[in-house]
């Protein structure tokens, strides 16, 4: 069973797709059979970043039942024999706003993809689609820049993901669904309070679910003048969300990244000795260690 790694961000423009593509290639270079899945519905561009400008098939073909098995969709890339891609949806309103039944079918079919690792590039922001695609994975990675608005959006995204995780867990158990679902929550503590009032064991179950939620952070475009107080962020998330945050890597500001994007090649292949490429390769190695230590929890 493949390890599924979701990569998301609280806001657009932080380099999430570039990070996803490079991590997928880094894992492929380490001998893993990797599928890069672009689930940035309505804004898919990962295929462009690996030089596949006109993919023969896209996720739209699966959503519209032109292809029934998601495992038939990954296309091999010339940049590495171990790397395949599921290009994202075409530019249509229907695919950008897929129905709930389509989303459930898509998530369910991920278990059929034959690979060692699946790196899922999630659309930016905290829509239900983005949160559910983020949470379906075994390992969760959030990308942010040191920009204060990016950090704020990161905190908001992880908070909403934590709330969504708890609600989804209760809905799967088919208990307390009505009491929990028909509300709008602004904090994790509010979810815990409602869970505790609805069911005797609800609060402890919710707290255990949150404790197991341990997203990893990748900081992109870091410079000497632009850094994040990671310890303070971890403290805030621990206090208000409940889970631990792991700093997976810091990618420095580097002109080689932009040059690689313009060349339609991941920077770790385009300029492997550049500071950004070295940092991304190291981040890929850290991610590989997490996969080795923690077995896949995919169902």
Secondary structure, 3 states (H helix, E strand, C coil): CCEEEEEECCCCCCCHHHHHHHHHHHHHHCCCCEEEEEECCCCCCHHHHCCCCCCCCCHHHHHCCCCCCHHHCCEEECCEEEEEEECCCCCCHHHHCCCHHHHHHHHHHHHHCCCCEEEEEECCCCCHHHHHHHHCCCEEEEEEECCHHHHHHHHHHHHHHHHHHHHHHHHHHCCCHHHHHCCCCCCHHHHHHHHHHHCCCHHHHHHHHHHCCCCEEEEEEECCCCCCCHHHHHHHHHHHCCCCCEEEEEEECCHHHHHHHHCCCCHHHHCCCCHHHHHHHHHHHHHHHHHHHCCCCCC
